[in-house]
């Protein structure tokens, strides 16, 4: 495909084939079940951070950004010594939070918002590609498989068209089918020097929030892409070469169905662990138990004395005593990172890390 002839949206062919509509119905049911369960949880933020860091870790892994658990703890606690890879994972989560807040506040997804999300992921302000020479290659063979559009004016024109397609529903297409089209188009525009894949995956979940198919950015789609990575790139390319929209859309809709189910299970497991730890603290250290404490222990994978001090409005000495008591009973594990001691909720971390 001549890259500078990437067609504008909407696509000129009928996207709502029988196979696509059948899979769309399954994806909608799975999303509705996930959304309904999350709506029953009093403090969604306890679960959001856990699910989001899981998504961030796997989304970065797709880009071959691999990090260890220790590195993640260092990056999340802003301690010194965290690897660049771990910092990128945490940047992804920050970008996802930023995009979510923008969508909830403004009710749209704009090209400028997308650029801001990418700048948070990459921690730079390079913006839209201005220099020619960007090519996408097969990781195994080194063969060039696609040359994205070049020229800042061309890229901006395509992004304006994409923004209009995201926010206007003139064609009355099912939003999940549109999500697949949006993802393809963004990855084909490939507007930035770096971070296009991670930015595109954030746009996916923000679009679900925009269309009120989810209230929170918790669809854990990256695990599906990792497990089916070859199909992902093959089907992207088949749109360019054969206009195989049906294969691509069914792939994305299947991913939404499967990962909605997996995300639901992760959230149920986290909720069960919250209740189990609550009972354990009530039994072993009853004078420490409060719902506020549990919320603090599950807001993040770690906590600090300062977090407990502020969150419970207690003295630093009392906060330290609480955390030491929790560690003594094996509920938390402490480790010194840099000059600071953090208390890890390894049960939560292991639960999220091992989920598939």
N, C-alpha and C positions, 0 to 999 in steps of 0.2 A: 504493500500500500504506500502510495505517495503520502508522506506524513502531513504535508501541508494541505492535503485534501481530506482530512478527517472530517466526516460529515457533521453538520450541526444537528442538534436534537430538536424535535423527537425523531427517532428512526423512521424510515419511510415504509417499513413493512409491518404487517400485523403481528404484534407480540403476544397476543392473548390466544395462543393455541390451546387445544384441549389438554395437552400434557402440562403446559404451564399453569393453566387455571386449576387443574387437579392438585398440583403441588402447592400452589398458592393457598388453596383452602387448608391444606395440612399445616402450612407455616403459620397461617392466621390462628388456627386453633391452639398451636403450641405457644405462640406469643400471648394469646389471651389467658392461658393457664398461668404462665409466668407472671404476667401483669397482675392477675387476680391474687396470686399468692403473696406477692411483694406488698400489695396494698393492705394486707392484714398485719404487717410487721410494724410495731410502734415506732422504732427508731431505724429508719432505712439506712442512715449514714453508717451504722455499725457494719452493715453488709456491703455497702457500696465500695468502701475502701478496699475490702478484701477481694471482691470480685474484680474491681478495676485494676488492682496490681497484678492479678492473675492474667487478665487480658493484656496489660502492658507488657508483662514478661514474655508472653507467647507472641504478641504482635512484633516485639523487637527480635524475637528468635527467628521469625520469618526473614528478617533482614540480616541474619547471621550475627546479631548482637546478643551474645550469650553472657550471662552473669551468674554469680553464685549467691547463695542465701546470705552469707556473711557480707558480701558486697552490697546487697540490697538493704540490709539493716543499716550499714554505714551511710548509704545514700539517703535513706528515708529519714534517719535521725540527724542528717546534715553534719555528720562527723567527718573528720578529715580521713583521708586514705581510701575513700570509695573509688572504685574503678570507673573509668569513663563509660563503660557499658552499663554499669548499675545506675549511673546518673542519667543515662539516656532513658532507661526504663522508668525512672521516677519522673523525668520530664514528660514522658508520654502520658502518665497519669495526670500530671498537672495540666497538660494541654486538653485532655478529655474533660476535666472539671471545668476549665475555662469555657470550652465550647458549650458544655451543658448549661452553664449559667447564662451564657449569651442567648442560647436558643429559648430558654425559659423566660428570659427578660424581654427579648425582642420579637420572638415568634417567627423568625426567618433564619435562613442560612445564607450568608453572602460570601462573595469572593474575597472580600477583605477579612472576614472572620476566618475563612479557610487559610489565608496567608498568615494571620496571627497565630493560628493553631500550629502551623508548620514552624513558625519562628520559635515557639515555645519548645517544640520537640527538639529542634536542632540547636537552640540557643544561639541563633545568629539572625541577622536581618538582611540576608542576601536577596530574599524576595524572588520574584518571577525570573525565570531563566532569561538571560540577555545574550549569552554567548552561544554560538552554534557548536555542534559536535557531540551532542548527547545522543547516545545509542543504548538500546537495551539488548543484552546478550544472553545467550544460553549459558547458564552457570557451568554446565558440564563440558560443552564443546567449545565455548568461546565464540560461537557463530552469532552474528548480528541477526536478531529476529524482528526488531522493530525500531524505526527511527521516529521519535515523537516530533510534533510540530516544532518549528524553530522560528525565532523572531518574536520579540516581546509583544508587538502589536497583535500578531496572529494569536498568541497564547491568551492575551487579555480578551480578545474577541470571543474566543472559545469559552473562556471562563464566564463572561457575561451571559452567553447563551446557556451555559450550565446552571448558573444562578437562577435564571428565569425558569428553566425547566424544573429545578428543585422547588421553587416557591409558588409556581402557578400550576393549576391542574386543568388546563384547557383541553387536554386530550382524554380526560376521565379514565386514565389507566389505573389499575390497582396499585396502591403505593408500594407494595413489596416488589412488584414487577419494575416499577420506576426505580426503586433502590438498586436493583441489579444493573439497570441502564446507567444510572448515575455513577455507580462504582466503575463500570467499564469506561465511561467517558472520561472521568477524572484521571484514571490510570493511563489512558491513552494520551490525554493532553500532557500529562507528566510535567506540570508547570514549574516545579522547583528542581534545584540541583540535587537535593537530598531530602529524604523523609516523605516521599510521595506515597509509598505503601502504607506507612503508619498513619499519615494524614487521611488517606482514603478510607482506612478502616474506622477511624474516628467519625468521619462523615457518615458512614453507614449507620452507626448507632444514634448519632444526633438526628438523622433523618427519621428514625423510628420514634424518637421523642417528639420531633416536630409534628409528625402525623398522629401523635397521641396513641401510638400502638404500644409504647412503653412510657412510664412516667419517669423512669430513671435510666441512666446510661449503663445498663448491666448486661446487655446481650454479649455473650462471650464467644465471638465468631472466629477469633484467630486460631483456636485449637483445631477447628474443622479445616481451616486453610492449611495448617501445618500438616495434618494427616492426609490431605488431598492436594498437596502443593503442585505436583506435576499436572493434575487435571486443571487446576486453577490457571496456570500459565498457558496450557494447551488450549483451553476454551477461550481465554482472552484472545489468543492469536487467531482462532477459527472465526471469530467475528470479523476480524480484519481481512482474512483471506477468503472465507466462504459465507459470510453473513449468517453464521450459525448462532443466531440469537437464542433459539429455543434451548440448545444445549447449555449455554451460559446461564440463562435465567433459571432453568431447572436446577442447575448446580448451586446457585446462590440461594434459591428457595429451600432446597434440601438442607443446606448449611444452616439457614435460619431455624428450620424445624428442629434439627438435631441439637444445635447449640442452645436453643431455648430450653429444651428438655434437660440438657446437661447443666445449664446455669441454674435452673430450678432446683436440681438435686444439690448443687453446691450450696445454694442459699438455705435449703432445708437442713443440710448437714451443719452449716454454721449456726443456724437457729437452735438445733439440737445441742450443739456444743455450748452455746450460751446458757441454755437451761441446765446442762450437766455441771458446768462450772459454778453456776449460781447455787445449786444444791450442795456441791462440794464445799464451797466457802461457808454456807450456812451451817454445815455439819462440823467442819474443822475449826473455823474461826468465826463463829456467829456474830461477835461484836463488830467485825469488819464489814459484814455484808450490807450493801445498799444497791439499789438499782443503778444509781449514779456511778458507783464504782465499776459495776459490770459494763456499763456503757463505755467507760474510759478504757477498760481492758480490751474491749473489742472494737474500739474506734480505729485502731491501728494495730499493726503486728507487734508493736513495742510500746512501752510507756517510759516516762522518766519521773523522778521525784517532783520536778516542777509541774508536770501535767497533773499529777494527783493533788498537789498543793493547791493549784488554781481551780481544778475541776470540782474538788470537794470543799474548798474554802477552809482548809486546815493548815496548820503550821508545817514548815519544812520537816521538822523533827517527826511530827505525826505521820506525814506522807512517807517518809523514809521507813518508819516503823511498819506501816501497812505493807509496803513493798517487800521488806525483809521477811515479814511473816508469810506472805504469799510465796516467796521463794523457798522458805523453810519447809513449807508443806508440798513443794513440788509443783505448784500451780504456775509459777513463772520461773524463768531462768535469767540470771543477770550476767552481763558481760561488760567489760570496760572497753569502750571504743574511743580512742583518743584520750581526752581528759575527763570524759563523761561516762557514767555508768547508766546503761539502759537495761530495762527489764523486758524480756522477750516473751510474747505469747506464742510459744512454739506449737502449741496444739492447733491454734488457728492457722499458723503459717503452714504447718505440715498438711493440714486438711485441704487448704486451698492449693498448695503446690502439687499434691498427689491426685487432685481431682481430674477426671477425664470423662 
